[in-house]
């Protein structure tokens, strides 16, 4: 397992918190961070141990992606050990935004344990910032912004609008039906596959069926999990990275199984799962505008506060621009690597300060723009269609690209280390850290 040790005390000398109050706060904090750690868990230890120091105590963590063993030491030497569980996901980034100033105040000794506990409880109880219909719209816009990257055609955009509406409706429904949430990727991919094969994939001139499906499934494709897993492995967090990698592959396979179920239900041959793109007919302005649509969708779908829209949009265009320019000069793998380096470094700089966006919010859209998860999905479905060479080529590209992203993020974080009482070594950015 990955052990996260405590660092030296911060400068303030706060009033020591009683062991019961300190433990209760740190357990709730660890649980919230675990539940929102779909992008990686390795900065949870930094947040928790620094908070313990700010409250006059000490803490250490033994960490895996879905659980942590928390050891708390009060100022009087009394010790408590608790086990905290939390399934990693990422759909409420407003909590990460609200948590950042709280942790800054705790670390600096400006909030005692009682006040910190009250503020944390308010963050946990706060309703989602956007109503369900804006979340629905966000998922649709998220998919529409990604569609031209799959096939730059008007047919792709129109098909995505219809299919993404179905996927978004199921995602919104899953918020109210926990049983649906457990099998949501499978249900969404099966439904989208049936509709695509039944209504939209009749003409090969419009491209392969999987290319028509992918934008609508992109919200559920775990490319960010894959990148975070590889980044944790690159940073030496073997257990957390390996577990997250296995889970990401499981999600990809689940999506692929859903596509195959759609093939069987419609009576379509698996040979129809070819991976050929249609000829482009989108103007350049539409391709450029697509990333703005994608960013707006990301903000609404992942509950990012509206005030962070512009810095997130800036980093999306910077990432895409660097990747496009570097790819043209030195190839796709190197282009992706340099884009990841720039993304990690720029996100670190832009996140400095309690009022700035958390690094997690700035990094997340960049993960999606590098599209590593779509390569895995295309590879698996192409293999299932019997196109062995093409399928393994996509899977090999996925492995190379995800490694390039991970190493690039580590390099970027190393070049521009985070400021503050502690610096996380070689941290590629996570959904969990504030």
JOJO-V187226 format. One record per residue. N is the residue number from 1. SS is DSSP state (hx for helix, st for strand, lp for the rest). PHI is phi in whole degrees, 0 to 359 (NA if undefined). Layout:
((N;SS;PHI) (N;SS;PHI))
//
This chain:
((1;lp;NA) (2;st;263) (3;st;269) (4;st;245) (5;lp;269) (6;lp;284) (7;lp;259) (8;lp;291) (9;lp;298) (10;lp;281) (11;lp;296) (12;lp;295) (13;lp;242) (14;lp;287) (15;lp;292) (16;lp;297) (17;lp;273) (18;lp;301) (19;hx;299) (20;hx;294) (21;hx;293) (22;hx;297) (23;hx;295) (24;hx;300) (25;hx;294) (26;hx;292) (27;hx;296) (28;hx;295) (29;hx;296) (30;hx;298) (31;hx;297) (32;hx;296) (33;hx;294) (34;hx;296) (35;hx;293) (36;lp;252) (37;lp;254) (38;lp;298) (39;lp;263) (40;lp;130) (41;lp;241) (42;lp;287) (43;lp;266) (44;hx;300) (45;hx;300) (46;hx;297) (47;hx;296) (48;hx;287) (49;hx;291) (50;hx;295) (51;hx;294) (52;hx;299) (53;hx;298) (54;hx;296) (55;lp;260) (56;lp;87) (57;lp;242) (58;st;210) (59;st;202) (60;st;216) (61;st;230) (62;st;248) (63;st;238) (64;st;230) (65;lp;303) (66;lp;250) (67;st;201) (68;st;210) (69;st;262) (70;st;254) (71;st;250) (72;st;247) (73;st;237) (74;lp;278) (75;lp;296) (76;lp;275) (77;lp;94) (78;lp;292) (79;st;232) (80;st;227) (81;st;234) (82;st;229) (83;st;253) (84;st;242) (85;st;242) (86;lp;193) (87;lp;286) (88;lp;287) (89;lp;206) (90;lp;203) (91;lp;225) (92;lp;229) (93;hx;284) (94;hx;298) (95;hx;291) (96;hx;298) (97;hx;294) (98;hx;286) (99;hx;286) (100;hx;300) (101;hx;295) (102;hx;297) (103;hx;296) (104;hx;297) (105;hx;292) (106;hx;295) (107;hx;298) (108;lp;275) (109;lp;78) (110;lp;269) (111;lp;222) (112;lp;279) (113;hx;293) (114;hx;292) (115;hx;295) (116;hx;299) (117;hx;296) (118;hx;295) (119;hx;293) (120;hx;295) (121;hx;297) (122;hx;295) (123;hx;296) (124;hx;294) (125;hx;274) (126;lp;299) (127;lp;289) (128;lp;301) (129;lp;290) (130;lp;237) (131;lp;293) (132;hx;301) (133;hx;289) (134;hx;284) (135;hx;298) (136;hx;303) (137;hx;299) (138;hx;298) (139;hx;295) (140;hx;295) (141;hx;295) (142;hx;304) (143;hx;289) (144;hx;297) (145;hx;294) (146;hx;275) (147;hx;305) (148;hx;298) (149;hx;288) (150;hx;282) (151;lp;213) (152;lp;280) (153;lp;228) (154;hx;294) (155;hx;296) (156;hx;298) (157;hx;296) (158;hx;295) (159;hx;297) (160;hx;298) (161;hx;301) (162;hx;289) (163;hx;291) (164;hx;292) (165;hx;295) (166;hx;294) (167;hx;298) (168;hx;294) (169;hx;298) (170;hx;292) (171;hx;295) (172;hx;294) (173;hx;296) (174;hx;295) (175;lp;296) (176;lp;254) (177;lp;233) (178;hx;303) (179;hx;295) (180;hx;293) (181;hx;300) (182;hx;293) (183;lp;239) (184;hx;302) (185;hx;303) (186;hx;293) (187;hx;296) (188;hx;295) (189;hx;294) (190;hx;295) (191;hx;297) (192;hx;296) (193;hx;297) (194;hx;299) (195;hx;294) (196;hx;297) (197;hx;291) (198;hx;278) (199;hx;232) (200;hx;242) (201;lp;253) (202;lp;284) (203;lp;249) (204;hx;301) (205;hx;295) (206;hx;272) (207;lp;100) (208;lp;292) (209;hx;302) (210;hx;294) (211;hx;295) (212;hx;286) (213;hx;282) (214;hx;303) (215;hx;302) (216;hx;290) (217;hx;267) (218;lp;298) (219;lp;299) (220;lp;254) (221;lp;284) (222;lp;273) (223;hx;297) (224;hx;292) (225;hx;298) (226;hx;299) (227;hx;295) (228;hx;296) (229;hx;298) (230;hx;295) (231;hx;294) (232;hx;295) (233;hx;297) (234;hx;296) (235;lp;274) (236;lp;91) (237;lp;268) (238;hx;293) (239;hx;294) (240;hx;298) (241;hx;294) (242;hx;293) (243;hx;295) (244;hx;294) (245;hx;296) (246;hx;299) (247;hx;294) (248;hx;296) (249;hx;296) (250;hx;300) (251;hx;296) (252;hx;299) (253;hx;295) (254;hx;299) (255;hx;296) (256;hx;297) (257;hx;299) (258;hx;299) (259;hx;298) (260;hx;294) (261;hx;299) (262;hx;297) (263;hx;298) (264;hx;291) (265;hx;297) (266;hx;275) (267;lp;71) (268;lp;277) (269;lp;288) (270;hx;296) (271;hx;294) (272;hx;287) (273;lp;275) (274;lp;279) (275;lp;239) (276;lp;235) (277;lp;273) (278;lp;281) (279;lp;292) (280;lp;291) (281;lp;222) (282;lp;272) (283;lp;289) (284;hx;298) (285;hx;296) (286;hx;291) (287;hx;295) (288;hx;291) (289;hx;293) (290;hx;303) (291;hx;287) (292;hx;292) (293;hx;299) (294;hx;301) (295;hx;294) (296;hx;300) (297;hx;295) (298;hx;299) (299;hx;300) (300;hx;284) (301;hx;291) (302;lp;253) (303;lp;58) (304;lp;282) (305;lp;304) (306;hx;300) (307;hx;295) (308;hx;263) (309;hx;300) (310;hx;292) (311;hx;296) (312;hx;295) (313;hx;299) (314;hx;301) (315;hx;291) (316;hx;298) (317;hx;291) (318;hx;296) (319;hx;298) (320;hx;297) (321;hx;296) (322;hx;296) (323;hx;297) (324;hx;294) (325;hx;295) (326;hx;292) (327;hx;296) (328;hx;295) (329;hx;270) (330;hx;231) (331;lp;104) (332;hx;295) (333;hx;295) (334;hx;295) (335;hx;298) (336;hx;294) (337;hx;300) (338;hx;295) (339;hx;296) (340;hx;294) (341;hx;300) (342;hx;295) (343;hx;300) (344;hx;296) (345;hx;293) (346;hx;294) (347;hx;296) (348;hx;297) (349;hx;295) (350;hx;290) (351;lp;269) (352;lp;290) (353;lp;111) (354;lp;297) (355;lp;272) (356;lp;277) (357;lp;296) (358;lp;301) (359;hx;302) (360;hx;305) (361;hx;294) (362;hx;286) (363;hx;279) (364;hx;307) (365;hx;299) (366;hx;295) (367;hx;305) (368;hx;294) (369;hx;294) (370;lp;277) (371;lp;55) (372;hx;291) (373;hx;295) (374;hx;295) (375;hx;296) (376;hx;295) (377;hx;297) (378;hx;296) (379;hx;296) (380;hx;294) (381;hx;290) (382;hx;294) (383;hx;299) (384;hx;298) (385;lp;281) (386;lp;94) (387;lp;266) (388;hx;294) (389;hx;298) (390;hx;297) (391;hx;296) (392;hx;292) (393;hx;296) (394;hx;297) (395;hx;294) (396;hx;296) (397;hx;300) (398;hx;299) (399;hx;298) (400;hx;292) (401;hx;292) (402;hx;295) (403;hx;292) (404;hx;298) (405;hx;297) (406;hx;298) (407;hx;294) (408;hx;297) (409;hx;294) (410;hx;296) (411;hx;297) (412;hx;299) (413;hx;292) (414;hx;286) (415;hx;293) (416;lp;234) (417;lp;294) (418;lp;288) (419;lp;271) (420;lp;125) (421;lp;294) (422;lp;224) (423;lp;240) (424;lp;276) (425;lp;293) (426;lp;50) (427;lp;270) (428;lp;272) (429;lp;97) (430;lp;224) (431;lp;281) (432;lp;271) (433;lp;276) (434;lp;271))
//
